Amino acid sequence: MQKPKALLRVSVIGTVLVALCCFTPILVILLGTVGLAALTGYLDYVLFPALAFFIGLTLYAIWRKKQFDACRVDNSGKSRNSPHE
């Protein structure tokens, strides 16, 4: 991915959404109003792995952004000192 900011943005948004669904009763209320309250027992089997995935994706995006920023700093420093001096 050429733009690590986009990956970081997507991973943080996904982590926040899954965390909201895990730690607040948003999905329980929503499924209860729709008539699918029987599925609330299975939410943990889906949401906890999704939360782990998005936290891992966020950590990877942060690492990737640091690498990308470090490469940009190195390249910009080299371009200032031209070899023709």
PyRosetta script that sets phi, psi and omega in degrees:
from pyrosetta import init, pose_from_sequence

init()
pose = pose_from_sequence("MQKPKALLRVSVIGTVLVALCCFTPILVILLGTVGLAALTGYLDYVLFPALAFFIGLTLYAIWRKKQFDACRVDNSGKSRNSPHE")
pose.set_psi(1, 129.4)
pose.set_omega(1, -176.2)
pose.set_phi(2, -77.6)
pose.set_psi(2, -28.6)
pose.set_omega(2, -177.0)
pose.set_phi(3, -116.0)
pose.set_psi(3, 99.9)
pose.set_omega(3, -178.5)
pose.set_phi(4, -70.5)
pose.set_psi(4, -16.8)
pose.set_omega(4, 177.0)
pose.set_phi(5, -65.0)
pose.set_psi(5, -37.7)
pose.set_omega(5, 179.6)
pose.set_phi(6, -65.8)
pose.set_psi(6, -42.1)
pose.set_omega(6, 178.0)
pose.set_phi(7, -64.0)
pose.set_psi(7, -41.5)
pose.set_omega(7, 178.6)
pose.set_phi(8, -64.6)
pose.set_psi(8, -41.7)
pose.set_omega(8, 179.8)
pose.set_phi(9, -63.0)
pose.set_psi(9, -46.4)
pose.set_omega(9, -179.4)
pose.set_phi(10, -64.3)
pose.set_psi(10, -41.8)
pose.set_omega(10, -178.0)
pose.set_phi(11, -68.7)
pose.set_psi(11, -38.3)
pose.set_omega(11, 178.7)
pose.set_phi(12, -68.3)
pose.set_psi(12, -42.2)
pose.set_omega(12, 178.2)
pose.set_phi(13, -62.5)
pose.set_psi(13, -44.0)
pose.set_omega(13, 178.4)
pose.set_phi(14, -63.6)
pose.set_psi(14, -40.9)
pose.set_omega(14, 179.0)
pose.set_phi(15, -64.1)
pose.set_psi(15, -43.1)
pose.set_omega(15, 179.5)
pose.set_phi(16, -64.5)
pose.set_psi(16, -43.6)
pose.set_omega(16, -179.8)
pose.set_phi(17, -63.6)
pose.set_psi(17, -44.6)
pose.set_omega(17, -179.5)
pose.set_phi(18, -68.8)
pose.set_psi(18, -37.8)
pose.set_omega(18, 177.9)
pose.set_phi(19, -64.4)
pose.set_psi(19, -38.7)
pose.set_omega(19, 176.2)
pose.set_phi(20, -62.6)
pose.set_psi(20, -39.8)
pose.set_omega(20, 180.0)
pose.set_phi(21, -73.3)
pose.set_psi(21, -29.1)
pose.set_omega(21, 179.6)
pose.set_phi(22, -77.2)
pose.set_psi(22, -44.4)
pose.set_omega(22, -168.7)
pose.set_phi(23, -101.8)
pose.set_psi(23, -2.4)
pose.set_omega(23, 174.4)
pose.set_phi(24, -127.0)
pose.set_psi(24, 156.7)
pose.set_omega(24, -176.9)
pose.set_phi(25, -83.5)
pose.set_psi(25, 33.8)
pose.set_omega(25, -178.6)
pose.set_phi(26, -61.3)
pose.set_psi(26, -50.3)
pose.set_omega(26, -178.1)
pose.set_phi(27, -70.1)
pose.set_psi(27, -33.0)
pose.set_omega(27, 179.1)
pose.set_phi(28, -64.3)
pose.set_psi(28, -45.0)
pose.set_omega(28, 178.4)
pose.set_phi(29, -66.0)
pose.set_psi(29, -43.9)
pose.set_omega(29, -179.4)
pose.set_phi(30, -63.0)
pose.set_psi(30, -46.7)
pose.set_omega(30, 179.5)
pose.set_phi(31, -67.0)
pose.set_psi(31, -32.7)
pose.set_omega(31, 177.4)
pose.set_phi(32, -67.2)
pose.set_psi(32, -38.0)
pose.set_omega(32, -179.7)
pose.set_phi(33, -74.4)
pose.set_psi(33, -28.4)
pose.set_omega(33, -179.7)
pose.set_phi(34, -81.9)
pose.set_psi(34, -19.9)
pose.set_omega(34, -179.8)
pose.set_phi(35, 101.2)
pose.set_psi(35, 13.3)
pose.set_omega(35, -180.0)
pose.set_phi(36, -111.5)
pose.set_psi(36, 37.9)
pose.set_omega(36, -177.1)
pose.set_phi(37, -64.5)
pose.set_psi(37, -20.0)
pose.set_omega(37, 179.1)
pose.set_phi(38, -67.2)
pose.set_psi(38, -20.2)
pose.set_omega(38, -179.4)
pose.set_phi(39, -82.2)
pose.set_psi(39, -7.6)
pose.set_omega(39, -176.5)
pose.set_phi(40, -66.0)
pose.set_psi(40, -24.5)
pose.set_omega(40, 177.2)
pose.set_phi(41, -69.3)
pose.set_psi(41, -21.4)
pose.set_omega(41, -177.5)
pose.set_phi(42, -100.1)
pose.set_psi(42, 1.7)
pose.set_omega(42, -177.4)
pose.set_phi(43, -64.0)
pose.set_psi(43, -35.9)
pose.set_omega(43, -178.9)
pose.set_phi(44, -64.2)
pose.set_psi(44, -31.7)
pose.set_omega(44, -179.9)
pose.set_phi(45, -68.8)
pose.set_psi(45, -22.1)
pose.set_omega(45, -179.4)
pose.set_phi(46, -102.0)
pose.set_psi(46, -43.3)
pose.set_omega(46, -171.5)
pose.set_phi(47, -75.2)
pose.set_psi(47, -38.1)
pose.set_omega(47, -179.7)
pose.set_phi(48, -67.0)
pose.set_psi(48, -43.5)
pose.set_omega(48, 173.2)
pose.set_phi(49, -63.7)
pose.set_psi(49, -35.3)
pose.set_omega(49, 177.2)
pose.set_phi(50, -65.7)
pose.set_psi(50, -39.6)
pose.set_omega(50, 177.4)
pose.set_phi(51, -63.5)
pose.set_psi(51, -44.3)
pose.set_omega(51, 178.0)
pose.set_phi(52, -62.1)
pose.set_psi(52, -40.0)
pose.set_omega(52, 178.7)
pose.set_phi(53, -62.8)
pose.set_psi(53, -47.4)
pose.set_omega(53, -177.0)
pose.set_phi(54, -70.9)
pose.set_psi(54, -31.9)
pose.set_omega(54, 174.3)
pose.set_phi(55, -66.3)
pose.set_psi(55, -42.5)
pose.set_omega(55, 175.8)
pose.set_phi(56, -62.7)
pose.set_psi(56, -40.5)
pose.set_omega(56, 177.9)
pose.set_phi(57, -64.6)
pose.set_psi(57, -38.0)
pose.set_omega(57, 177.2)
pose.set_phi(58, -65.0)
pose.set_psi(58, -43.9)
pose.set_omega(58, 177.8)
pose.set_phi(59, -62.8)
pose.set_psi(59, -41.3)
pose.set_omega(59, 177.2)
pose.set_phi(60, -64.0)
pose.set_psi(60, -40.5)
pose.set_omega(60, -179.9)
pose.set_phi(61, -65.7)
pose.set_psi(61, -38.6)
pose.set_omega(61, 177.0)
pose.set_phi(62, -64.4)
pose.set_psi(62, -44.7)
pose.set_omega(62, 178.4)
pose.set_phi(63, -62.0)
pose.set_psi(63, -43.3)
pose.set_omega(63, 179.8)
pose.set_phi(64, -63.8)
pose.set_psi(64, -39.3)
pose.set_omega(64, 179.5)
pose.set_phi(65, -67.0)
pose.set_psi(65, -39.5)
pose.set_omega(65, 176.9)
pose.set_phi(66, -62.3)
pose.set_psi(66, -41.9)
pose.set_omega(66, 178.4)
pose.set_phi(67, -64.1)
pose.set_psi(67, -43.4)
pose.set_omega(67, -179.4)
pose.set_phi(68, -64.4)
pose.set_psi(68, -43.8)
pose.set_omega(68, 179.0)
pose.set_phi(69, -66.0)
pose.set_psi(69, -37.0)
pose.set_omega(69, 178.7)
pose.set_phi(70, -66.1)
pose.set_psi(70, -39.0)
pose.set_omega(70, 178.1)
pose.set_phi(71, -67.7)
pose.set_psi(71, -37.3)
pose.set_omega(71, 179.3)
pose.set_phi(72, -68.0)
pose.set_psi(72, -37.0)
pose.set_omega(72, 178.4)
pose.set_phi(73, -67.7)
pose.set_psi(73, -42.3)
pose.set_omega(73, 179.3)
pose.set_phi(74, -64.3)
pose.set_psi(74, -43.5)
pose.set_omega(74, -178.8)
pose.set_phi(75, -68.4)
pose.set_psi(75, -38.0)
pose.set_omega(75, -179.6)
pose.set_phi(76, -71.1)
pose.set_psi(76, -32.2)
pose.set_omega(76, 177.1)
pose.set_phi(77, -67.9)
pose.set_psi(77, -36.9)
pose.set_omega(77, 179.0)
pose.set_phi(78, -71.9)
pose.set_psi(78, -32.6)
pose.set_omega(78, -177.1)
pose.set_phi(79, -75.0)
pose.set_psi(79, -22.7)
pose.set_omega(79, 178.3)
pose.set_phi(80, -70.8)
pose.set_psi(80, -40.4)
pose.set_omega(80, 179.5)
pose.set_phi(81, -92.6)
pose.set_psi(81, 93.1)
pose.set_omega(81, -177.5)
pose.set_phi(82, -74.8)
pose.set_psi(82, 146.6)
pose.set_omega(82, -178.0)
pose.set_phi(83, -73.4)
pose.set_psi(83, -4.2)
pose.set_omega(83, -177.4)
pose.set_phi(84, -92.0)
pose.set_psi(84, 12.2)
pose.set_omega(84, -179.7)
pose.set_phi(85, -79.2)
pose.dump_pdb("model.pdb")
